[in-house]
Amino acid sequence: MFTIKQPSTIIFGKYSSRDYKIPKDYLVITSSGARSRNWLEYVGLTDSYIYDDVEPNPSIETTKQIMSEFSNSNFSNVIGIGGGSVLDVAKFVAYKMKKIKIMIPTTFGSGSEVTRIAVLKVNGKKQSFHDDGILADIAIVDPYFIHGTPEVIIKNSAIDACAQCTEGYDSKTSNAYTKFLCQKAFDILENAILNEKYENLAYGSLCAGLGFGNTSTTLGHALSYVFSNEGVSHGHALAFTTTVAHRFNDSVFYNRYKNLVRKLNFEEINLKQNLENAANLILLDRKHLDNNPKEISKSEIIKLLGIICAGKSFIDSI
């Protein structure tokens, strides 16, 4: 037996966010980058309350600041427009303030617009919050945004989506529905990356979000957070951590995923902290590790971190 949860309304298509009739009483939550690309003007979101200072890998303090700043403002809808960090903040704020949630992704990797998850930093460390109340009421996925997105964001988002759907497929909590969507998502994403048909990333990311959002990600994500805590972007970290996780798990996606990491040519990453301390922190992430298809020990985690920190040449050597 399994249960599927997703937004009650999902709208997909080029120009869909521009053509959607936005309610008049809203708070927009976005980032300075999304605003500078004139996305708010494109959607028609310039005549109400706006918060445009969501940072990458946002903290729970950001959500508290927004709720405090707009606690006495009159609005019924929270509109998140931006990447995964923006959507996570917008969903969490709307959930806490009991407002209608309308999510519009401008990057295509997190799948946050259709998941019941918000990832926020608490005391400097990334933590994932899971609750049905975090689900968006309306998700609007518009591939138009890909055309104004810098290449580095495209590739970080694309590999994020690939990590999520492949880890979701392998998760112990996967089912026939999630496996179908995760497999379909990876096929779409792989084709889009290898053939540089980036507009198709929007559909692949949506399928990935619907898939992994109803199961879980696993070891690759558990490993990634210690890198993100030190400022490495989420997708960039997953390029390496999910590769070694797929090898450890004997994933059917290992070679295909590794090939995409090679194609996208990510710069190597490293850790400032001691690997043993990092491993201790990773072992606390039971939401990911308990759903991993294989159990992993502290010594094995340290070994995987060591492989990653040795440099990106491991992509060709493992």
N, C-alpha and C positions, 0 to 999 in steps of 0.2 A: 504494500500500500504506500502511495506517496501523494503529496499535495503540491499543486502548482500555484504560485502566487506571482502576480505581475500587475502593473497599472491597469486600471479599468479601461483606459483609453490610450492607445498608441497610434500616433499619426506619423506616417513615413512618406517621404517624397521630396524631390527638389522643389524649393520655394515654399514648402509647407509651412515653415515658421513665419514667413513673410505674409502668407495668405490667411493664416489662422486669425480669427477674430478674438483678440486679446481682451479680457475683462478690464474695465476701467480702473478698478481700485486694487492696486498691486504694489508690492515692494519688489524691485529688481535686485537680485544679488548676483554680482559678477566680479570680474578682475579688471585691473587697469589695462592689461593686454587685450582682452576681449573688447573693452570699450574703445581702445585706441584704433581698433580695426573697423570701427563704425558698425559693429554688429547690432547695437541697440537701435540705431537709426534704420537699419535694414528691417528689423522686426517691428519697429514702431513703438519702442519702449523708452520714450524720452520725456513723458509728461506725468510722472508720478515719483514716488520715493525710490531712490537709487543708493545702493551700497556697492562700491566698486573697488574694494581693497582686500579681496580674498587672496591670500598668498599661496604659493605652491606648498604641498604637504601641510595643510592648515591645522591650526591648533583649536582646541575646544574653547580657548579664550576668545577667539574670533567670533564664535557663535554667541558667546555671552555678551560680547560688545555690541553685536547687531541687535540682539534682543533688548538690551538696555537702551540703545539709541532710538529704537523705533517702538518702544513699549507703549507709548501714548499716541502713536500714529494710527490713522483709520484706514485699514486695508483688509481685504478678505483673502487675497491671493499672494503667494510668494512665487516669483518667477526666477528660476536659476538659469542663467545663460552663460556658458563657458565650458571649461574642461571638467574633468572628474573632481578636482578639488573644489571648484565652485559649486557643482551639483551636490556634493556631499554636505557642504556647509548649508546650502539652501534647503535641502531636504530636512536636515537636522533642525534648523531654525523653525521651519514651517511646522514640523512635527511637535516641537516644544511649544510653539505659539498657537497650535491648533488652527492653522490656516490651510487653504487649498494649495496643493503643490503642483506647479507646472514647470517641467524640466525641459530645457532646450540645449542639448550638447552642441558645442562648436568644435570639439575634437572627438575623435572616434576611436576609443580604446577602453575606457573604464567601464562602459555599460551602465554607469551609475543611474542613468535616467530610468532604468527598468528594474533596479535591484532594491532590496530592503536593507541595504548596507550603507553606512557612512563611516569613512575612515578619517579619524582626527587624531592629532597629537595630544596626549595627556602627559603632563610633566616631561615634555620633550621626546616622548616615545609614541610611535604610531599605535593606535588601538582601533579595532573595528567594532562598530556598534550595529547590532542586528535587531530589527524590530519591524513588525508588519506596518506600524504607523509611519515608518520612514519611506515606504513606497510612495512614488509620485501618484497623483491622481491622473495627470495627463503628461505623456511623454511625446515630444515633437522632435522627430529626427529628420533633419534637412541636410542632404549631402552638399548643398551649395557652399557651406562653410569651409569645406576642404580647400577651396580655391584661394582663400586668403590666409591659409595656415602655413607658417614657416616649416621648412623640411624637417628640422630637428624635432619639432612637435609631432609631425606626421609619423615619423619613424618610431618615436617613443610610444606614441599612442597605439600604433599598429602592433608592435611586439607585445604591448600590454594586453591587447585583446587576444592575441595568439596564446599568451601564457594562461590567461583566464579560461579560455575554452578548452585547452588541452589538459590543464590541471583539473578542470571541472569534469572532463570526460573520465579521467583516471580516479577521481575521488571515490571513496568507499560509500558515499551517500548518493552517488549518481543513480539514475534510473533510465528507463527506455526513452522517456521524453527528453531528459537533459543530454543523454548521449547523442541522440539524433541532432539536437540543436547545436551541441558543441562540435560534432563532426562537420555539420553543414557550415558552421561559422568558420572553422579552420580552412575548409576547402575554399571558401570565398576569400578569406583574408590572404591565404597563400597565393592564390591567383592574382589578387590585387597587388601584392608586394612584388612578386616575381616579374609581373608584366607592367608594373608602375601604372596601374589603373586605379588611382587612389580614391576616386569618387566611390568606388565599390566598398571601400573600408567602412563607410557608414552602415551599410546593410550587414556586413560581417560582424561589426561591433555590436549592433543591435541583437543579432542572433546569439552572439557570445554572452551578452548580458542576460538574456532570457534563459540561456542554458546554465551558466555557472551560478546565476542568481537564485536558481532553484536547487542547487547542490552546494558545492563549496570549492574554493581553491585549496591548495595543499602545500607541500614542502617548498616549492619555489617561492611562494609568497611569504612563508615563514622566514626563509633565509633573506628575503629582499629587504625586510623592514630595518634591519641593522644598518644597511647601506643608506636607505632613505633617511634614517635618523641623523645621518652625517651629511645630508644635503644632496645625495645622488637622486636624480629623478626616478620615479617609480618604474616607468617602462625601461629605462636604461639599466636599472638594477636587475629587473626580471630577464633581460636578455641573457644575463650570465647565470643568475640563480636558478631559473627554470631549466636552463640547459643542463646544469649538473644534477638538478632534481630529476629530470626525465631520464638521465642516464642511471641514476641510483634506483629509480623505480622501474626500470626496463620498460618505459613507456613506448607505445606504438608510434608516438609522435616524435621520438627523440631525434632521429636523423632529419626529418622534415623541418622540425623547429630549429635545429642547429644550422641548417642550410639557410633559413631566413635571417638568423642572426649574422651569419657570414655575409649575406647579401646586403644587409643594412649597415654593416661595418661600424659597429659601436666602439667607442674608445674604452680602454680598460678601466676598471674600477678597483678601489682598494679600501681598506678599513684602517682608521686611525687607532681604534681600540684593540686591546688584546683579544685574540681569537677565542680564548677560553671564556672571557667575559661575554663576548658576543654570543657564544654557544649557550651560555647560561640564560641569556635573555631570550634567545630563540626557543629554548625548551619550555618557556612559559607560555608560548603561543599555542595553546591546545586546540583552539578553533581550527587551525590549519593542520597541525600535526596529527591530531586524533582522526582526521579524515584522510590522511595520506595512505595510499595502498600498502605501504611497507612501514614497519616501525623503524625508527632511527635512533641511534645512541648519541650521546654527547661527543664521543670520539669521532664518530662518523660525520657529525656536523662540522667539527673542527677541520676534518680532512677536506670536506667540500669547500669550506671557506678558504682554506689554504690554496686549493686549486684555483679558485676564482682570483684570489689576490696575487697569484703568481703571474698573472697577465693574460691578455686575451688570446695568446697563442694556443691556449688549451682548447679553443674551439676547433682547431685543426688536429689536436693531438689526442683527444679523447673520443 
